[in-house]
Amino acid sequence: MSSSSGRRWGVGGTKAGTAVTELAQAVGGRGIDRVPRTGRFDPRRHRRVPGLLDLWLVCGPRGRPALPTEPDRPLDAPAVADLVRRTGDAADDVRILADDGARHADLFTEVAGLLGHDVLVSPDGADIRQVLAGRDSDADDGPLHALPLDRVTRQPMDWLVLQPPDLATPLPGWFAMEDGLVRPRTGVVNLPLATGVALATRADFVARRATAHRLGASVPELVTVSVTARFGGFLIGDYSGTQQVRDAGHLAALLGELPLYGADLRLWLTWPSEPDEQVKLVAQAADLAEITGATVWTPPPGGRAELVGDRRDLRALDAAGGVAAWQAHRPRYADGPSAVDATADGMLVPRSSRQRIVVVADAQATAAPAGSTPDATGPGGTASAGTVSAGTGADGRGAGRPAPGARPTLAAESRRAGRYGPPWLYPGQQVNVATFEAFVPVTGDLERAATEGVPTAELCLVAHLDPRSAPRRTDLLRVRIAPGGAIPVQVLRSHVPARLQYLLGAPDTYLLPAGRLDRVQVREAFRATDEDGLRRVDGLDGGALRIRSAPASASSTGLPHDVTRWPAHGTRRAYALLPARSRGLAPGWLPLSRRRPAPRAGRLLVEVRVPRGRTVDVGATADALAALPLARGRAERLRQAGVDLILTSRSYERVQVDRVHRARDGVWETVPGAAAGPLPVVLRGLQSPPVASPSTSS
């Protein structure tokens, strides 16, 4: 078989697919509930996915795959692998464009092993079709995406990923699958570890995926990051196939969602052999410790970390390949000893003689060995209520602080468990399975926070086991949390909004979501003193913990940050009713309406085009908050006042004016000469200055 023949049937060419959104629209996005519009597969109109080599094969003798040009000559695995090597890039994955591809899973799995890359095949019972974008659409004239379609139901089916047999794992592949379509991933290449992340490149993706799956969580106190050391820095790859050497600051930014502050970070890497590069990498490890606040553990310079398969753990080796101890790079302001110790056999193990702070009868905080058992906890393993330390804390912040609460046992909830409240908190989080006590920071009136609700713009509250973790000179509520009421921040299974990512470095921090506040009771309150201590406040009734809308200066009109946005898609028309005489737009927010209001004398009716997500849907937000009875807000009052949509001032410039009308004789009349443009610019030329009231001093 000639090389030209192989290139002829390696479908795709050089025209890369650039319309991923067009692709998603073609099949209706996630959760398809209708039959997509498809056509027969035509190799001349096939759209190539970057980084994926497509092979068009047909059914040959005895049902074996064959080339369309040689349908009578079946292909075995070495022949397919040889065709791939001569046709495409050695770094590409392979997709087999053939009906019922899974019927030959053994053959194509062998191909994956020969190539060292994933092979994508269609499921059994699927025909390969091409997605047509829509009726009478110009997009149908261009390249079309391949789609496995169920032969009976005519619904899309996802491609099956066959991994090399010696490196097979349940971890995902290089591409994303959605509704039968293959699309490139974006961002930094990373793979999940039991307690950390593995950073990979296109060249080592398959191997790192296999080793990442083999690493266990034998030392839960450790956060592990697998990364390649190169030229005295860290090699970072992205899903476009490019890679760059980055410094410790960039690596720390990439690891921003891991709970690193005060933790132990183990770098799974191989040191460079050049002495000057080793010196640079030592400096980078020290910088990483300073930036993250973590103790960074590395193998000794010149050595490497080796996976011990039978223990599913990492062992440090020196430059000669002998067992060596891990080396620690401590930040200058590390608080207390590390949670792990390096052993002579090259392992990292939990510290067996860690010291902890306990509270004794005379209220003096002293250090005691881990084996001692003074009575520092109340019933059920919670900290004794009302115990206050009279000595200076370990951080030097002063006397008069209540004792920290005991850390609760955790367990993952079922994805069908009750809702949490914040929309970014996905189902199935880790929650407490035993009652425990913690401290909630409060700004503003402490007594009102205890009885009416803690003021916040979030649909959750933050609680700390140790009162010293709260901001200095902050009032606190001590609360008792029943099982399922708290989510530990350090094991969150959601993408945390940027405004809350500062919490991720605190190991004793918990979220109390609004949907679970019925499990949280206020026990007592503490007011901050000028001496940086806390004084107990008497007279609280111990009711349920609540959330109260933050002031308008903290959130839009006193609504939470997590509101329902409108429009959900595209650009929609809305109306603003503005005074004809004014000095401009309101400085905070502007009410809009989806329906044209009745004419009103002295007002301008402005028709605007609102981009996706630029306004708050008051009605939908009120409905969402109604399901959270312990989170009080202004959404329902705004709805009762007739407010439909809210446009905040930071979005004024993003809203475009189409037309402007003025009320005359009970009807809206178009204002001639009103140019289209951003809302503030158009209004500036239409509104008249307000009429000044007569002076009473003349």
VMD Tcl script that draws the C-alpha trace (Angstrom):
set ca {
  {0.00 0.00 0.00}
  {1.52 3.33 -1.05}
  {1.84 6.39 1.12}
  {-0.36 8.36 -1.23}
  {-3.10 5.78 -0.83}
  {-2.92 6.18 2.95}
  {-3.17 9.95 2.68}
  {-6.14 9.65 0.38}
  {-8.21 7.87 3.00}
  {-6.91 9.76 6.04}
  {-10.01 11.99 5.97}
  {-9.76 15.62 6.94}
  {-7.16 17.64 5.05}
  {-5.81 20.90 6.40}
  {-9.05 22.83 7.02}
  {-9.43 22.73 10.81}
  {-12.81 22.97 12.52}
  {-13.22 26.40 14.07}
  {-16.96 26.54 14.75}
  {-17.47 24.64 17.99}
  {-20.49 26.74 18.92}
  {-22.00 26.07 15.50}
  {-21.39 22.39 16.21}
  {-23.23 22.51 19.54}
  {-26.17 24.36 18.01}
  {-26.46 21.73 15.32}
  {-27.46 19.04 17.79}
  {-29.24 21.23 20.30}
  {-26.65 21.22 23.12}
  {-26.80 18.96 26.15}
  {-29.73 16.74 26.82}
  {-30.90 16.21 23.25}
  {-34.63 15.50 23.15}
  {-35.11 15.61 19.39}
  {-33.58 13.92 16.38}
  {-30.78 16.10 14.94}
  {-30.77 16.87 11.26}
  {-28.09 14.71 9.65}
  {-26.97 13.51 6.24}
  {-25.03 10.58 4.84}
  {-21.32 10.60 5.49}
  {-19.38 12.26 2.68}
  {-15.57 12.22 3.14}
  {-15.25 15.26 0.87}
  {-17.23 17.39 3.33}
  {-15.80 16.06 6.59}
  {-14.69 18.60 9.21}
  {-11.40 17.73 10.89}
  {-10.87 18.16 14.63}
  {-7.37 19.53 15.38}
  {-5.13 16.88 16.92}
  {-7.31 13.99 15.72}
  {-6.53 11.83 12.70}
  {-9.66 10.43 11.04}
  {-9.62 7.16 9.09}
  {-12.59 6.26 6.90}
  {-13.04 2.48 6.80}
  {-15.73 0.19 5.39}
  {-16.91 -3.33 6.14}
  {-14.74 -5.88 4.32}
  {-14.72 -9.68 4.09}
  {-16.10 -11.49 7.14}
  {-17.09 -8.11 8.58}
  {-13.47 -6.99 9.02}
  {-12.59 -3.29 8.43}
  {-11.06 -2.38 5.10}
  {-10.12 0.67 3.05}
  {-12.82 2.00 0.70}
  {-10.39 1.60 -2.22}
  {-9.66 -2.04 -1.32}
  {-12.90 -3.37 0.22}
  {-11.87 -6.98 -0.43}
  {-8.66 -6.73 1.58}
  {-9.31 -6.75 5.37}
  {-6.95 -4.85 7.65}
  {-5.33 -6.18 10.79}
  {-4.02 -4.04 13.69}
  {-0.40 -3.66 12.41}
  {-1.72 -2.58 8.99}
  {-3.99 0.07 10.54}
  {-1.18 1.32 12.79}
  {1.22 1.51 9.84}
  {-1.38 3.46 7.86}
  {-1.78 5.92 10.73}
  {1.99 6.44 11.07}
  {2.36 7.24 7.38}
  {-0.74 9.40 7.19}
  {-0.86 11.63 10.26}
  {1.10 13.29 13.03}
  {2.67 10.96 15.59}
  {1.10 13.02 18.41}
  {-2.48 12.69 17.15}
  {-5.19 10.44 18.50}
  {-7.11 8.38 15.94}
  {-10.81 8.26 15.13}
  {-12.22 5.40 13.07}
  {-15.05 6.59 10.81}
  {-16.87 3.27 10.41}
  {-20.30 1.98 11.40}
  {-20.44 -0.35 14.43}
  {-16.80 0.39 15.31}
  {-17.12 -1.21 18.77}
  {-17.61 -4.62 17.14}
  {-13.88 -4.52 16.41}
  {-12.86 -3.20 19.85}
  {-10.12 -5.86 20.25}
  {-8.53 -4.92 16.94}
  {-8.61 -1.16 17.58}
  {-7.44 -1.58 21.19}
  {-4.39 -3.35 19.77}
  {-3.95 -0.39 17.40}
  {-4.03 1.95 20.42}
  {-1.30 -0.12 22.07}
  {0.88 -0.07 18.94}
  {0.52 3.71 18.58}
  {0.58 4.66 22.27}
  {-2.48 6.87 21.74}
  {-6.24 6.68 22.19}
  {-8.46 5.39 19.41}
  {-12.05 6.60 19.10}
  {-14.67 4.26 17.62}
  {-18.44 4.41 17.15}
  {-20.66 2.29 19.43}
  {-22.20 -0.96 18.27}
  {-25.48 -0.24 16.51}
  {-24.44 3.24 15.33}
  {-24.21 4.67 11.83}
  {-21.71 7.43 11.00}
  {-23.62 10.48 9.81}
  {-22.81 14.17 9.33}
  {-24.54 16.93 11.28}
  {-26.38 19.53 9.22}
  {-26.54 22.89 11.00}
  {-30.17 23.70 10.23}
  {-32.74 24.15 7.55}
  {-31.77 26.52 4.76}
  {-28.49 27.22 6.57}
  {-25.41 28.42 4.75}
  {-23.37 26.36 7.23}
  {-24.49 23.21 5.39}
  {-22.30 24.27 2.45}
  {-19.10 23.93 4.52}
  {-17.37 21.05 6.30}
  {-19.65 18.92 8.48}
  {-19.00 17.14 11.77}
  {-19.17 13.34 12.04}
  {-21.73 11.94 14.48}
  {-22.57 8.35 15.57}
  {-26.35 7.98 15.28}
  {-28.32 5.14 16.86}
  {-29.67 3.01 14.05}
  {-33.04 2.53 15.78}
  {-33.79 5.66 17.83}
  {-31.86 8.04 15.53}
  {-30.43 9.74 18.61}
  {-26.73 10.75 18.88}
  {-24.35 8.38 20.67}
  {-20.98 9.26 22.18}
  {-17.75 7.97 20.69}
  {-16.01 5.21 22.66}
  {-12.41 5.87 23.74}
  {-10.10 2.83 23.54}
  {-6.90 3.41 25.50}
  {-3.62 1.51 25.10}
  {-4.17 -1.73 27.05}
  {-1.02 -1.42 29.19}
  {-1.90 2.21 30.04}
  {-5.68 1.99 30.27}
  {-7.45 3.97 33.03}
  {-10.95 5.32 33.75}
  {-9.58 8.87 33.42}
  {-10.70 11.07 30.50}
  {-8.97 11.40 27.15}
  {-7.50 14.38 25.32}
  {-10.84 15.36 23.77}
  {-14.23 16.15 25.27}
  {-17.36 14.23 24.22}
  {-20.72 15.94 24.19}
  {-23.93 14.71 22.56}
  {-22.00 12.52 20.12}
  {-19.61 15.27 19.08}
  {-15.86 15.48 19.63}
  {-14.46 18.86 20.59}
  {-11.01 20.02 21.69}
  {-10.53 20.87 25.34}
  {-9.07 24.23 26.30}
  {-6.73 25.46 29.02}
  {-3.88 23.78 30.88}
  {-3.56 20.00 30.55}
  {-4.25 18.49 33.96}
  {-5.36 15.15 35.33}
  {-6.85 14.44 38.77}
  {-4.81 12.72 41.46}
  {-6.24 11.24 44.64}
  {-5.09 14.36 46.51}
  {-3.78 16.77 43.90}
  {-3.26 17.18 40.18}
  {-0.95 15.94 37.42}
  {0.18 18.52 34.86}
  {0.91 17.01 31.46}
  {1.81 17.87 27.87}
  {0.67 16.38 24.59}
  {3.80 14.21 24.42}
  {3.42 12.56 27.85}
  {-0.35 12.75 28.33}
  {-1.08 9.01 28.00}
  {1.80 7.95 30.29}
  {0.98 10.53 32.95}
  {-2.68 9.57 32.85}
  {-1.73 5.96 33.61}
  {0.61 6.82 36.50}
  {-1.85 9.37 37.91}
  {-4.46 6.64 38.17}
  {-2.05 4.28 39.96}
  {-1.20 6.77 42.73}
  {-3.34 6.26 45.81}
  {-4.20 8.46 48.79}
  {-2.14 6.64 51.41}
  {-1.13 9.97 53.03}
  {-4.21 12.21 52.97}
  {-2.28 15.06 54.62}
  {-0.27 15.49 51.40}
  {-1.22 17.43 48.29}
  {0.64 15.92 45.33}
  {1.45 17.74 42.09}
  {3.01 15.82 39.21}
  {4.98 18.11 36.90}
  {7.97 17.96 34.53}
  {11.08 19.94 35.50}
  {12.76 21.60 32.53}
  {15.53 24.25 32.31}
  {15.24 25.07 36.01}
  {11.46 25.64 35.80}
  {8.21 23.76 35.36}
  {6.94 22.54 31.98}
  {3.28 23.45 31.46}
  {1.26 22.26 28.46}
  {-2.16 23.29 27.16}
  {-4.74 21.54 25.03}
  {-3.72 23.45 21.93}
  {-0.58 21.29 21.95}
  {1.85 24.05 22.98}
  {4.07 23.97 26.07}
  {6.15 26.51 28.00}
  {8.58 26.53 30.90}
  {7.09 28.54 33.77}
  {8.37 29.75 37.14}
  {7.04 29.11 40.64}
  {4.68 32.09 40.55}
  {2.91 30.81 37.44}
  {2.72 27.28 38.86}
  {1.22 28.63 42.10}
  {-1.43 30.48 40.10}
  {-2.35 27.29 38.24}
  {-2.73 25.49 41.58}
  {-4.92 28.24 43.03}
  {-7.90 25.94 43.63}
  {-5.90 23.47 45.75}
  {-5.85 24.01 49.55}
  {-2.13 24.75 49.79}
  {-1.75 27.38 52.51}
  {-0.32 25.69 55.59}
  {-0.41 22.31 53.82}
  {2.31 19.91 52.66}
  {2.89 19.91 48.90}
  {4.76 16.97 47.35}
  {6.26 17.55 43.89}
  {6.32 14.40 41.79}
  {9.19 15.18 39.42}
  {12.59 14.17 38.09}
  {15.44 16.60 38.67}
  {17.51 17.84 35.72}
  {21.05 16.48 35.50}
  {22.79 19.83 34.84}
  {24.11 21.48 38.07}
  {23.08 25.01 37.05}
  {19.52 23.84 36.33}
  {19.43 22.11 39.71}
  {20.39 25.36 41.44}
  {17.57 27.17 39.62}
  {15.06 24.48 40.54}
  {16.03 24.66 44.24}
  {15.28 28.39 44.12}
  {11.98 27.74 42.36}
  {10.92 25.21 45.02}
  {11.74 27.74 47.75}
  {9.74 30.43 45.91}
  {6.81 28.07 45.54}
  {6.82 27.50 49.31}
  {6.83 31.25 49.99}
  {4.08 32.02 47.48}
  {1.69 29.23 48.49}
  {2.46 29.10 52.21}
  {2.94 25.33 51.90}
  {5.85 23.13 52.87}
  {7.16 21.91 49.51}
  {8.70 18.42 49.46}
  {11.01 17.35 46.63}
  {13.41 14.45 46.00}
  {17.06 15.43 46.59}
  {18.70 17.45 43.75}
  {19.57 15.14 40.89}
  {17.10 12.50 42.06}
  {13.53 11.65 41.22}
  {10.23 10.46 42.67}
  {9.37 6.84 41.91}
  {5.92 5.26 42.03}
  {5.88 2.22 44.31}
  {3.13 0.23 42.65}
  {2.32 -2.23 45.41}
  {1.93 0.61 47.92}
  {0.41 3.14 45.46}
  {2.77 5.71 46.95}
  {5.86 7.74 45.97}
  {9.44 7.06 47.05}
  {12.36 9.48 46.71}
  {15.54 8.35 44.95}
  {18.89 10.13 44.74}
  {20.97 10.82 41.61}
  {22.45 7.30 41.71}
  {19.03 5.63 41.96}
  {19.35 4.79 45.64}
  {16.64 5.37 48.22}
  {16.89 8.84 49.76}
  {14.89 11.07 52.09}
  {12.54 13.76 50.78}
  {13.74 17.33 51.26}
  {11.47 20.03 52.74}
  {11.34 23.65 51.57}
  {9.59 25.56 54.35}
  {8.06 29.05 54.02}
  {9.60 31.61 56.35}
  {6.38 32.16 58.29}
  {5.29 28.54 58.61}
  {2.94 28.02 61.55}
  {3.89 24.87 63.47}
  {5.51 21.65 62.23}
  {4.67 19.83 59.02}
  {1.92 17.24 59.03}
  {4.28 14.62 57.59}
  {7.79 13.32 58.19}
  {10.39 12.02 55.73}
  {11.57 8.51 56.51}
  {14.87 6.78 55.75}
  {13.15 4.46 53.25}
  {12.26 7.40 50.98}
  {8.61 7.78 52.01}
  {6.51 10.57 53.52}
  {4.36 9.44 56.45}
  {1.99 11.24 58.86}
  {3.79 12.80 61.81}
  {3.35 10.40 64.73}
  {4.31 12.79 67.53}
  {2.54 15.98 66.50}
  {1.68 18.37 69.32}
  {-1.66 20.05 69.72}
  {-3.14 22.86 71.79}
  {-5.48 21.79 74.60}
  {-7.43 23.73 77.22}
  {-6.82 22.79 80.86}
  {-8.80 23.56 83.97}
  {-7.09 26.88 84.75}
  {-7.90 28.06 81.19}
  {-4.22 28.24 80.24}
  {-3.38 27.00 76.72}
  {-0.49 24.53 76.90}
  {1.16 22.12 74.51}
  {0.57 18.42 75.14}
  {1.72 15.30 73.30}
  {-0.73 13.64 70.96}
  {-1.10 10.71 73.32}
  {-2.40 12.74 76.28}
  {-6.17 13.03 76.82}
  {-7.16 16.02 78.97}
  {-10.90 16.76 79.01}
  {-11.02 19.46 76.33}
  {-14.18 18.40 74.52}
  {-17.82 18.20 75.36}
  {-20.38 15.51 74.57}
  {-20.26 14.07 71.10}
  {-16.68 15.16 70.53}
  {-17.49 18.88 70.20}
  {-15.57 21.62 71.99}
  {-17.01 22.47 75.39}
  {-19.30 25.47 75.02}
  {-18.16 28.56 76.85}
  {-14.52 27.51 77.27}
  {-12.34 30.59 76.79}
  {-8.56 30.62 76.72}
  {-7.06 33.19 79.08}
  {-3.54 32.90 77.74}
  {-1.88 34.25 74.64}
  {-2.55 32.17 71.53}
  {0.15 30.53 69.42}
  {-0.09 33.38 66.94}
  {0.44 36.04 69.59}
  {-2.98 37.57 68.99}
  {-3.86 37.88 72.65}
  {-5.98 36.40 75.41}
  {-9.69 35.81 75.83}
  {-10.45 33.56 72.85}
  {-12.79 30.54 72.90}
  {-11.25 27.14 72.33}
  {-11.24 25.70 68.76}
  {-13.88 23.15 67.85}
  {-13.12 19.52 67.07}
  {-12.75 18.54 63.41}
  {-15.81 16.52 62.27}
  {-15.87 13.28 60.30}
  {-16.79 13.75 56.62}
  {-18.64 11.74 53.99}
  {-19.76 12.35 50.41}
  {-23.47 12.94 49.97}
  {-25.64 11.33 47.34}
  {-26.19 13.53 44.32}
  {-29.90 13.33 45.12}
  {-29.49 14.89 48.55}
  {-31.23 18.18 49.37}
  {-30.11 21.33 47.56}
  {-27.40 23.57 48.97}
  {-28.54 26.97 47.72}
  {-25.61 28.57 45.85}
  {-25.94 27.50 42.20}
  {-22.19 26.91 41.88}
  {-22.24 24.23 44.62}
  {-22.71 21.01 42.68}
  {-24.53 18.01 44.23}
  {-22.57 15.28 45.99}
  {-20.32 17.44 48.22}
  {-18.41 16.22 51.26}
  {-20.35 17.15 54.43}
  {-20.05 16.58 58.16}
  {-21.60 13.36 59.48}
  {-21.38 14.34 63.16}
  {-22.48 17.43 65.06}
  {-19.72 19.94 65.70}
  {-19.26 23.59 66.64}
  {-17.62 26.41 64.71}
  {-17.39 30.21 64.61}
  {-19.09 32.50 62.09}
  {-17.57 35.99 61.58}
  {-20.06 38.87 61.73}
  {-19.87 42.44 60.47}
  {-22.35 44.99 61.78}
  {-24.80 44.62 64.66}
  {-23.95 41.38 66.50}
  {-27.30 40.99 68.30}
  {-29.24 41.59 65.09}
  {-27.06 39.07 63.26}
  {-27.84 36.46 65.91}
  {-31.62 37.01 65.80}
  {-32.44 38.34 62.29}
  {-29.58 37.04 60.19}
  {-25.90 37.57 59.33}
  {-25.56 40.29 56.64}
  {-23.91 38.95 53.50}
  {-24.19 39.11 49.72}
  {-23.65 35.34 49.45}
  {-26.05 32.42 49.71}
  {-23.73 30.80 52.23}
  {-21.84 31.72 55.37}
  {-18.24 31.01 56.33}
  {-17.39 29.20 59.57}
  {-14.03 28.41 61.19}
  {-13.09 25.72 63.68}
  {-10.53 28.03 65.27}
  {-11.64 31.59 66.10}
  {-8.11 32.75 65.31}
  {-8.79 31.97 61.64}
  {-11.39 34.77 61.49}
  {-10.29 38.32 60.56}
  {-8.80 40.24 63.45}
  {-11.15 42.21 65.69}
  {-14.21 40.56 64.21}
  {-17.29 39.63 66.22}
  {-18.15 35.92 66.19}
  {-21.16 33.67 66.56}
  {-20.52 30.21 67.93}
  {-22.88 27.82 66.13}
  {-23.71 24.12 66.45}
  {-23.94 22.34 63.10}
  {-25.97 19.15 62.72}
  {-24.93 16.45 60.20}
  {-25.04 17.62 56.60}
  {-24.99 21.32 57.47}
  {-21.36 22.18 56.59}
  {-19.10 21.65 53.58}
  {-15.30 21.76 54.17}
  {-13.67 24.22 51.80}
  {-10.52 22.15 51.35}
  {-12.41 19.31 49.60}
  {-14.92 21.33 47.58}
  {-15.99 19.60 44.38}
  {-17.05 22.78 42.60}
  {-15.43 25.69 40.84}
  {-15.38 28.42 43.48}
  {-16.22 31.96 42.25}
  {-13.22 34.29 42.10}
  {-14.60 36.44 44.92}
  {-14.42 33.45 47.32}
  {-11.18 31.80 46.23}
  {-9.31 33.43 49.09}
  {-10.97 30.81 51.32}
  {-9.32 27.87 49.58}
  {-6.08 28.06 51.56}
  {-7.72 27.70 54.99}
  {-7.81 24.05 56.18}
  {-10.28 24.68 59.05}
  {-12.85 26.62 57.02}
  {-16.37 25.42 56.21}
  {-19.24 26.70 54.10}
  {-22.71 26.82 55.62}
  {-24.98 26.90 52.54}
  {-28.31 28.70 52.75}
  {-30.25 25.53 51.93}
  {-28.84 23.78 55.04}
  {-29.13 26.57 57.64}
  {-32.03 24.70 59.28}
  {-29.27 22.43 60.64}
  {-27.30 25.30 62.23}
  {-28.17 26.75 65.64}
  {-26.70 29.86 67.27}
  {-25.18 28.94 70.64}
  {-23.56 32.15 71.83}
  {-21.92 35.36 70.62}
  {-18.54 36.96 71.21}
  {-17.72 40.64 70.74}
  {-14.19 41.64 69.74}
  {-12.29 43.76 72.27}
  {-9.64 46.42 71.78}
  {-7.07 43.98 73.20}
  {-7.75 41.61 70.28}
  {-9.69 39.27 72.53}
  {-13.32 38.17 72.62}
  {-15.97 38.92 75.26}
  {-19.05 36.71 75.55}
  {-22.41 38.45 74.98}
  {-25.29 37.18 77.13}
  {-28.99 37.01 76.34}
  {-29.16 35.11 73.04}
  {-32.08 32.71 72.56}
  {-30.17 30.15 70.50}
  {-32.37 30.28 67.39}
  {-31.61 29.10 63.86}
  {-28.82 30.82 61.97}
  {-30.10 33.06 59.15}
  {-28.80 35.09 56.22}
  {-29.91 38.70 55.77}
  {-29.50 40.73 52.60}
  {-26.34 42.81 52.59}
  {-26.66 46.59 52.26}
  {-27.09 47.96 48.75}
  {-23.45 49.07 48.78}
  {-22.36 45.44 49.07}
  {-24.64 43.95 46.42}
  {-27.04 45.19 43.77}
  {-30.11 46.58 45.57}
  {-29.50 44.22 48.48}
  {-29.73 41.06 46.34}
  {-27.20 38.22 46.63}
  {-24.37 37.79 44.14}
  {-25.97 34.56 42.89}
  {-29.02 35.87 41.05}
  {-30.84 34.66 37.94}
  {-29.59 36.54 34.90}
  {-31.55 37.63 31.80}
  {-31.40 37.01 28.94}
  {-30.11 33.46 29.15}
  {-29.08 33.41 25.48}
  {-28.36 35.93 22.75}
  {-29.55 39.54 22.84}
  {-33.10 40.54 23.80}
  {-35.18 43.72 23.66}
  {-36.21 45.56 26.83}
  {-37.61 48.95 27.76}
  {-36.45 51.65 30.15}
  {-38.82 54.36 31.39}
  {-36.76 57.46 32.16}
  {-37.61 61.04 33.15}
  {-37.41 63.51 30.26}
  {-35.65 65.97 32.58}
  {-32.66 64.56 34.45}
  {-28.91 64.82 34.83}
  {-28.32 61.27 33.58}
  {-28.79 57.67 34.62}
  {-29.18 56.50 38.18}
  {-25.74 55.84 39.75}
  {-26.58 52.37 41.11}
  {-29.13 50.48 39.05}
  {-31.93 51.00 36.56}
  {-35.23 49.05 36.30}
  {-36.07 47.60 32.89}
  {-39.16 45.87 31.56}
  {-39.64 43.13 28.98}
  {-42.97 44.67 27.97}
  {-43.64 48.17 26.66}
  {-45.18 50.26 29.50}
  {-48.13 52.58 29.07}
  {-47.39 56.18 28.04}
  {-46.60 58.55 30.88}
  {-46.26 62.30 30.61}
  {-42.78 63.69 31.22}
  {-41.11 60.34 30.52}
  {-38.93 58.90 27.76}
  {-39.39 55.31 26.59}
  {-36.04 53.86 25.54}
  {-35.93 50.59 23.56}
  {-32.65 48.81 24.27}
  {-30.89 45.60 23.24}
  {-29.56 43.70 26.26}
  {-26.66 41.21 25.80}
  {-26.75 37.81 27.47}
  {-26.75 37.86 31.28}
  {-26.57 41.65 31.70}
  {-29.69 42.10 33.85}
  {-31.13 40.51 36.98}
  {-34.42 38.67 36.47}
  {-36.24 39.80 39.61}
  {-39.12 37.30 39.36}
  {-36.91 34.27 38.77}
  {-34.55 35.37 41.55}
  {-37.47 35.77 43.95}
  {-38.70 32.27 43.09}
  {-35.21 30.82 43.71}
  {-34.88 32.60 47.08}
  {-38.36 31.48 48.12}
  {-36.96 27.94 48.32}
  {-34.41 29.20 50.90}
  {-36.58 30.39 53.81}
  {-33.61 31.16 56.06}
  {-32.06 33.53 53.49}
  {-33.94 36.83 53.60}
  {-33.70 39.13 50.58}
  {-35.33 42.02 48.76}
  {-36.25 40.15 45.60}
  {-39.89 39.55 46.59}
  {-40.36 43.17 47.66}
  {-38.95 44.36 44.34}
  {-41.30 42.05 42.44}
  {-44.28 43.33 44.41}
  {-43.18 46.87 43.58}
  {-43.44 46.02 39.88}
  {-39.72 45.75 39.11}
  {-39.16 43.25 36.27}
  {-35.45 43.51 35.43}
  {-32.51 45.27 37.06}
  {-29.63 46.70 35.05}
  {-26.63 47.60 37.21}
  {-24.57 50.69 36.43}
  {-21.50 48.69 35.45}
  {-23.49 47.31 32.49}
  {-24.87 50.64 31.25}
  {-22.23 50.94 28.53}
  {-22.94 47.40 27.27}
  {-26.61 48.10 26.50}
  {-27.39 49.55 23.06}
  {-30.31 51.92 22.35}
  {-32.43 51.18 19.26}
  {-35.19 53.79 19.50}
  {-36.41 56.52 21.84}
  {-40.07 57.58 22.28}
  {-41.68 60.57 24.00}
  {-45.22 60.58 25.45}
  {-47.58 62.90 23.60}
  {-51.39 62.95 23.71}
  {-51.50 59.59 25.47}
  {-49.35 57.69 22.97}
  {-45.65 57.03 22.49}
  {-44.15 59.07 19.67}
  {-40.73 58.31 18.20}
  {-38.15 61.03 18.89}
  {-36.69 62.03 15.51}
  {-32.92 62.11 15.11}
  {-32.19 59.89 18.13}
  {-29.02 58.02 17.14}
  {-28.44 54.46 18.22}
  {-25.54 53.76 20.57}
  {-24.61 52.96 24.19}
  {-27.32 53.87 26.68}
  {-25.41 56.60 28.61}
  {-24.24 58.31 25.40}
  {-27.70 58.44 23.82}
  {-29.41 59.65 27.01}
  {-26.87 62.41 27.45}
  {-28.11 64.10 24.29}
  {-31.83 63.56 24.91}
  {-32.56 64.41 28.50}
  {-32.97 68.01 29.56}
  {-31.53 69.39 32.82}
  {-34.01 69.25 35.70}
  {-35.98 72.41 36.39}
  {-34.45 74.22 39.35}
  {-36.81 75.10 42.20}
  {-37.22 78.81 43.01}
  {-34.77 80.09 45.59}
  {-36.31 80.98 48.94}
  {-33.37 83.08 50.06}
  {-33.76 85.88 47.52}
}
mol new
graphics top color blue
foreach p $ca { graphics top sphere $p radius 0.5 }
foreach p [lrange $ca 0 end-1] q [lrange $ca 1 end] { graphics top cylinder $p $q radius 0.2 }
display resetview
